[in-house]
Amino acid sequence: MKAPQLITRLLILIGVAACIELFVYANRDANTQAPVEAVHDQHRLPTLNVSHTLKQDDLHLKLNVTGFTFSLENMGKDNRYGEGHVHLYLDGKKVAKIFEPQYVLKDIPPGRHEVVVELAHNNHESYGVQQKLQIDVKP
C-alpha cells in the first residue's frame, strides 16, 4: 500500500473514531442531565397558601399546600423531602403542631395578634416556607 493511501485510510479511521466518541459523549451527557433535573425537582420548595376566618375568638385556618404531605406518623423520624407538619405561632410563641389542612385555634385573647404558619420537616426544622397573618380579636 502506498503512503498516500495509508494516510487517507488513517484519516478516515480517525474521523470515524472521533464521530463515535462525539456520539457517545453527547448521549452520556443527555442521560446524566435527566436525573440531575429530577433531583432538583424533588427539592423544590413546597408552597403554602393560608386562608383564615375569625369567628369570635377562634381562628379557623385552611392550609393549601403543594409539594408537601402532612405526616403525623413520621414526626420526629428521618426527614423525607416534601413531608412533615406545620408549626403555628401566635405572637412569636409556638402554640400548635398541625397535621391536616384545616385547623382551629380556639380562645385567642382579645387584641391584635401576629400569626405565623410555617411548614416543618419531620425533625421540626423549617422548610423556610411560612405565611404571616395579622388578626384582631374583639373583646
C-alpha positions, 0 to 999 in steps of 0.5 A: 500500500502506498503512503498516500493511501495509508494516510487517507485510510488513517484519516478516515479511521480517525474521523470515524473514531472521533464521530463515535466518541462525539456520539457517545459523549453527547448521549452520556451527557443527555442521560446524566442531565435527566436525573440531575433535573429530577433531583432538583425537582424533588427539592423544590420548595413546597408552597403554602397558601393560608386562608383564615376566618375569625369567628369570635375568638377562634381562628379557623385556618385552611392550609393549601399546600403543594409539594408537601404531605402532612405526616403525623406518623413520621414526626420526629423520624428521618426527614423525607423531602416534601413531608412533615407538619406545620408549626403555628405561632401566635405572637412569636410563641409556638402554640400548635403542631398541625397535621391536616389542612384545616385547623382551629385555634380556639380562645385567642385573647382579645387584641391584635395578634401576629400569626405565623404558619410555617411548614416543618420537616419531620425533625421540626426544622423549617422548610423556610416556607411560612405565611404571616397573618395579622388578626384582631380579636374583639373583646 
